[in-house]
Every structure is written in C-alpha cells, then in structure tokens.
Amino acid sequence: MEQAKNTKSVHLGRPQQYPGSPLNVSPVFSSTYIAGGERIYSRSSQEAVEALEEVVGGLEEGKAVAFASGLAACSGVIDSLSFLFHRPISVLALLGSYTGTINQFEARFRSGQILYKGVDASSTKSFCDAIEASSGVDIVWMETPTNPLMSIYDIEAIASSTHLVGGRLCVDNTFATPISTNPLELGADVVVHSATKYLSGHSDVLGGVVVTKDREWHGSLVTLRTLNGAILGPMEAFLILRGVRTLGLRIERASGNSLSLASFLAAQSQVISVNHPFLGDESSIEIAKRQMRFGGGMFSFDLGPNPYRAELFCESLEIALNSTSLGGVETQVERRARQDGKRVSEGLIRVSVGIESIDDLIGDFRRGLGRAFAF
C-alpha cells in the first residue's frame, strides 16, 4: 500500500531494526573507516547522509543526492550534466528563480563555463514560447511559486516544451516542498532543494538536495559531489533529517497561517497588493491548486514606493523576525529590494510564515501597519 507523504517523512531513512537497535540514525563523526566494510571515506558516503537521501528521494519519488548547501546542489546539477555531455552546457532560466542561482549562472556565463540566457516570462505561455524558440538548450531552470513574487507556472506544460526542444527541466522545489508538490511526477527531470529552508525547518543548518529518476544522471551527481568535496556533513544531515520528520505538520500549519495572514493583509487599505499562490488571479489559482496540495508558507505584499515605510513596518514587528531567510518555524519578514534591487518594488515585503498562533501573527502585523503609517 502506498504511504502518505506524512508517513514517509516520519518512517523512511530509519536504521535496520532488531531487538535493542537505535530508533534513529546517529551522526557518525569519523572521516575514515576500517577497511573491508561498505564505507571507506566520508567524503563519498555517510550513514546520516544516506538516511536523509532515502527520505527526500522517497518524498520526491526519485533518487536523492545531498550537498553541503542549496547553491552547492545547484552547482551539482550543472556540473553533473556537463560531466555527462563532456562539454559546457546551455542553460535557459526563468528570471523569477532564486537570486543566488541566477547570480551563479551569470558568473559561470561570464567566465565561459556555460551558455546562459535568462527569460523574464510573465506567464506559462510566454515561458513555453521562449523555450520552444530556443535551440540547443540542455537544461531549463525554473521555480514555482517564484521568489519573491509568488508567480505560478504550469510545470507539466513547461516540461512538455522543454522536452520538445530536447532539453531537461530542473525545478527548484524549495518553496513548495515535496509535501505539497512533486515536480518529477509532473514531467520534470530533476528537482533541487535548499534544505536550509523548509526541509530542516529550524533555521540552524545549511544543506541542499538534488533528486532525479535518471540513474545515469544520479551517478554523475554522486561522482561530482565526491570529486568536488561537496557532501553534506554528518551533523548537518542529522539535523535536516530530524527536521524532515515534522515537515508535513509544519507545512500544513504554515500554509493555513499564510493564507489567513495574506487574506488579512489583502483587506487592509495600506496594502497595495498581496502575492499568494491561492489568492488573486483565477487562472493562476487553478494551476496552483492543480499542482500544489498546500499553498505553502510563503507570500509577499507591497506597501508602496516608500522604502522607509516598509523598513519601519519590518522593524516594528514584535513576533515576526526581520531576517534574510525562510522556511523556519518562526515567521520572518524582509524588504526584498535590499536583496533583489531593481527586480522588485521598494516596498515589497516577503513573508515566511511560521507555526505561531495566527491570532498573534495578525495582531503583530496590524500593529506593524499602524506604526508604519503613523506619520
């Protein structure tokens, strides 16, 4: 019988059970192993890392490879495909993707490591048109919902266009998480996660994971991770694995809080606009609900062109934290123009909603609006 995502997140990646055996995988801090066993050196494999890979791979319906950070995982995708093709690869990326990823692609392009083109597509159709108009694309890179505008794109349609031109589709699934969305089941070829965010869920560890159903690509990912020394550390793997055990509960609670808080803000006169997967444009909502089991904990809203008002709002909050990250149990806010510059308006605030009482969060945001607009 096929198990639910919540059940898989709790029970996959457990050690072999026998009388007196430990319930959980322990972090093993040795770098070197006695000869004759399965493992030789922890740069290649490690018990806690393999347990984490089993869980995330099971949730995404593929085979997972864990990396030292989310950007290391992104590098692993690009390097492993180039390794398979024996040449620099061509990347076509949706510009709504994570800024760090886009910065990496641009730096690689400038140094001649890859061919690269960024596409500023306002809809699924315009992105599909851009893909189909391109030749020689090896990999299309996207995320949905996007960061920070929460734009929704149809993964199935984009996968179809990508395969039509002979490319492979990579979906950054950090925002949605495998509890909500499974891109491999929608036609994507590879999925990447910043495990620093929702998978760990406690804002205390760095990590990344890549998942694919392609055995050859999986082997290339493992090989390049070993050669580049990019494997996740044992304690980091242990912490992320512990976080994944509660992923289903956290996503369900954060999703409910997020929709309630976004709906509250949408009704406030001081708020120009609210961006949430399950609010706004009906066609986007239809796509979101078709490929997302939950709306997720992320949304953004705009307080207008005055950056000082937006900063004052963030600084006035007493519960939500003014910080640059997301996916933790605590609610976090950030004026995104500090990071994304001209990509977003000066008053856009990104919110990563945590698992606190929704009444407390609404009260906190109401107070913040009052203080920000008191002058």
C-alpha positions, 0 to 999 in steps of 0.5 A: 500500500502506498504511504502518505507523504506524512508517513514517509517523512516520519518512517523512511531513512530509519536504521535496520531494526532488531531487538535493542537497535537505535530508533534513529540514525546517529551522526557518525563523526569519523572521516575514515573507516576500517577497511573491508566494510561498505564505507571507506571515506566520508567524503563519498558516503555517510550513514546520516547522509544516506538516511536523509537521501532515502527520505527526500528521494522517497518524498520526491519519488526519485533518487536523492543526492545531498550537498553541503548547501542549496547553491552547492546542489545547484552547482551539482546539477550543472556540473553533473550534466556537463560531466555527462555531455563532456562539454559546457552546457546551455542553460535557459532560466526563468528570471523569477528563480532564486537570486543566488542561482541566477547570480551563479549562472551569470558568473559561470556565463561570464567566465565561459563555463556555460551558455546562459540566457535568462527569460523574464516570462510573465506567464506559462505561455510566454515561458513555453514560447521562449523555450520552444524558440530556443535551440540547443538548450540542455537544461531549463531552470525554473521555480514555482511559486517564484521568489519573491513574487509568488508567480505560478507556472504550469510545470507539466506544460513547461516540461512538455516544451522543454522536452520538445526542444530536447532539453531537461527541466530542473525545478527548484522545489524549495518553496513548495516542498515535496509535501505539497508538490512533486515536480518529477511526477509532473514531467520534470527531470530533476528537482533541487532543494535548499534544505536550509529552508523548509526541509530542516525547518529550524533555521540552524543548518545549511544543506541542499538536495538534488533528486532525479529518476535518471540513474545515469544522471544520479551517478554523475551527481554522486561522482561530482559531489565526491570529486568536488568535496561537496557532501553534506556533513554528518551533523548537518544531515542529522539535523535536516533529517530530524527536521524532515520528520515534522515537515508535513505538520509544519507545512500544513500549519504554515500554509493555513497561517499564510493564507489567513495572514495574506487574506488579512493583509489583502483587506487592509487599505495600506496594502497595495497588493498581496502575492499568494499562490491561492489568492488573486488571479483565477487562472493562476489559482487553478494551476496552483491548486492543480499542482500544489496540495498546500499553498505553502508558507510563503507570500509577499505584499507591497506597501508602496514606493516608500522604502522607509515605510516598509523598513519601519513596518519590518522593524516594528514587528514584535513576533515576526523576525526581520531576517534574510531567510525562510522556511523556519518555524518562526515567521520572518519578514524582509524588504526584498529590494535590499536583496533583489534591487531593481527586480522588485518594488521598494516596498515589497515585503516577503513573508515566511510564515511560521507555526505561531498562533495566527491570532498573534501573527495578525495582531503583530502585523496590524500593529506593524501597519499602524506604526508604519503609517503613523506619520 
